[in-house]
């Protein structure tokens, strides 16, 4: 019973880390594409002030790379805490291909 509760709590923590990672990626887009967001009329004053305070206190947005690396770190931690299901049709070539495409799309889209 206690082990089941521990596993459920670990799952919730991993889901939270994954959600924070996605929110950081969205904040990254909002911060670095702010001019486009402003032209489209999608800016929110409260969010602007929160992100400015984040940047002032933590320096999260000093470089586009910092935000992306922090988001990737949280995503990796969430993946390490969960057990995956082994697929029979998964090969190392496919894993490396998907990893390379994901790296290209995530990091090289300045």
C-alpha positions as CSV (number, residue, x, y, z in Angstrom):
1,X,0.0,0.0,0.0
2,X,2.7,2.5,0.9
3,X,4.8,1.5,-2.1
4,X,1.8,2.2,-4.3
5,X,1.3,5.6,-2.8
6,X,5.0,6.4,-3.3
7,X,4.8,5.4,-6.9
8,X,1.7,7.6,-7.4
9,X,3.5,10.5,-5.7
10,X,6.5,10.0,-7.9
11,X,4.3,10.0,-11.0
12,X,2.8,13.3,-9.9
13,X,6.2,14.9,-9.4
14,X,7.3,13.7,-12.8
15,X,4.2,15.1,-14.4
16,X,4.8,18.4,-12.6
17,X,8.4,18.6,-13.9
18,X,7.2,17.9,-17.4
19,X,4.6,20.6,-17.1
20,X,7.1,23.2,-15.8
21,X,9.5,22.2,-18.7
22,X,6.7,22.9,-21.2
23,X,5.8,26.2,-19.5
24,X,9.4,27.3,-19.7
25,X,9.5,26.5,-23.4
26,X,6.3,28.6,-23.9
27,X,7.8,31.4,-21.8
28,X,10.9,31.3,-24.0
29,X,8.8,31.8,-27.1
30,X,6.9,34.6,-25.5
31,X,10.0,36.4,-24.3
32,X,12.1,36.1,-27.5
33,X,9.2,36.6,-29.9
34,X,7.6,39.5,-27.9
35,X,7.5,41.9,-30.8
36,X,5.5,39.5,-32.9
37,X,3.2,38.8,-30.0
38,X,2.7,42.5,-29.4
39,X,1.8,43.0,-33.1
40,X,-0.7,40.2,-32.9
41,X,-2.2,41.7,-29.7
42,X,-1.5,38.6,-27.6
43,X,0.6,40.2,-24.8
44,X,-0.6,40.1,-21.2
45,X,0.6,42.8,-18.8
46,X,0.7,40.5,-15.8
47,X,2.7,37.9,-17.6
48,X,5.1,40.6,-18.9
49,X,5.8,41.8,-15.3
50,X,6.2,38.2,-14.0
51,X,8.7,37.4,-16.8
52,X,10.6,40.7,-16.2
53,X,10.9,39.8,-12.5
54,X,12.1,36.2,-13.4
55,X,14.8,37.7,-15.6
56,X,15.9,40.3,-13.0
57,X,16.1,37.8,-10.1
58,X,17.2,34.6,-11.9
59,X,18.7,35.8,-15.1
60,X,16.7,33.1,-16.9
61,X,16.3,35.1,-20.1
62,X,19.8,36.5,-20.4
63,X,20.4,34.0,-23.2
64,X,18.0,32.0,-25.3
65,X,20.3,29.0,-24.6
66,X,19.8,29.2,-20.8
67,X,16.1,28.9,-20.9
68,X,16.2,26.0,-23.4
69,X,18.9,24.1,-21.4
70,X,16.9,24.6,-18.2
71,X,13.7,23.3,-19.9
72,X,15.6,20.4,-21.3
73,X,17.1,19.6,-17.9
74,X,13.7,19.5,-16.3
75,X,12.4,17.3,-19.1
76,X,15.3,14.9,-18.8
77,X,14.7,14.7,-15.0
78,X,11.1,13.9,-15.6
79,X,12.0,11.2,-18.1
80,X,14.6,9.6,-15.7
81,X,11.9,9.3,-13.0
82,X,9.5,7.2,-15.1
83,X,9.8,3.7,-16.4
84,X,9.2,3.4,-20.1
85,X,7.5,0.5,-21.9
86,X,9.8,-1.3,-24.2
87,X,8.6,-1.3,-27.8
88,X,9.7,-4.3,-30.0
89,X,10.0,-2.2,-33.1
90,X,12.2,0.4,-31.7
91,X,15.8,0.5,-33.0
92,X,18.9,2.5,-32.1
93,X,18.9,4.1,-35.6
94,X,15.4,5.4,-35.1
95,X,16.2,6.7,-31.6
96,X,19.3,8.6,-32.9
97,X,17.3,10.0,-35.9
98,X,14.5,11.3,-33.7
99,X,17.0,12.7,-31.2
100,X,18.9,14.5,-33.9
101,X,15.7,16.0,-35.5
102,X,14.5,17.0,-32.0
103,X,17.9,18.6,-31.2
104,X,17.8,20.5,-34.5
105,X,14.2,21.8,-34.0
106,X,14.7,22.7,-30.3
107,X,18.1,24.3,-30.3
108,X,18.8,25.6,-33.8
109,X,15.6,27.6,-34.3
110,X,17.0,31.0,-33.3
